[in-house]
Amino acid sequence: MSTARVGRPAPVALVASYFGAAFLCWLAAAVALVAAAEQLANEGLASQEVLLAVHLVGLAFLPLAVTGATFHVLPTLLRNDVSARRGWAALPFLCAGPVLAFAIAHDLDTTTWIAAAAVTLGFALVASEVVALVARAPHGRMLLASRFGVAASTFHA
């Protein structure tokens, strides 16, 4: 009688690194939001301070937090193991998110393009790992997540 193989989450150090970096970005966004309070109160939604706070959440915190959660949960749902090598490779590129947020808020063209390229490369590495998890998911066994749903969600981001 064969038993169902269950995937293991990414190593604790990798997931903790993603969550730690995400937490630092969340703190930076909170500080930026406090600094932008006056502009928000005066409806200055396009001010540098407001743009920085918003982009720190969207381009710095969210990619790191979602990737950490993905590497922690998705291998178990798809019954196979995550490649820690791709996870570690993507981390420094996704950590360019705060630089990208700052460059957008301060209209720094060259820095924006360089940081955007780094974040895009990080996303490509993460997406390739998610696609690999979907492709390696065992056939003929019940999975806790839909292969199509996971793949579609990956490319919807």
BELNORHU-V803830 format. One record per residue. SS is DSSP state (hx for helix, st for strand, lp for the rest). Layout:
SS, SS
//
This chain:
lp, lp, lp, lp, lp, lp, lp, lp, lp, lp, lp, hx, hx, hx, hx, hx, hx, hx, hx, hx, hx, hx, hx, hx, hx, hx, hx, hx, hx, hx, hx, hx, hx, hx, hx, lp, hx, hx, hx, hx, hx, lp, lp, lp, lp, lp, lp, hx, hx, hx, hx, hx, hx, hx, hx, hx, hx, hx, hx, hx, hx, hx, hx, hx, hx, hx, hx, hx, hx, hx, hx, hx, hx, hx, hx, hx, hx, lp, lp, lp, lp, lp, lp, hx, hx, hx, hx, hx, hx, hx, hx, hx, hx, hx, lp, lp, hx, hx, hx, hx, hx, hx, hx, hx, hx, lp, lp, lp, hx, hx, hx, hx, hx, hx, hx, hx, hx, hx, hx, hx, hx, hx, hx, hx, hx, hx, hx, hx, hx, hx, hx, hx, hx, hx, hx, hx, lp, lp, lp, lp, lp, lp, lp, lp, lp, lp, hx, hx, hx, hx, hx, hx, hx, hx, hx, hx, lp
//
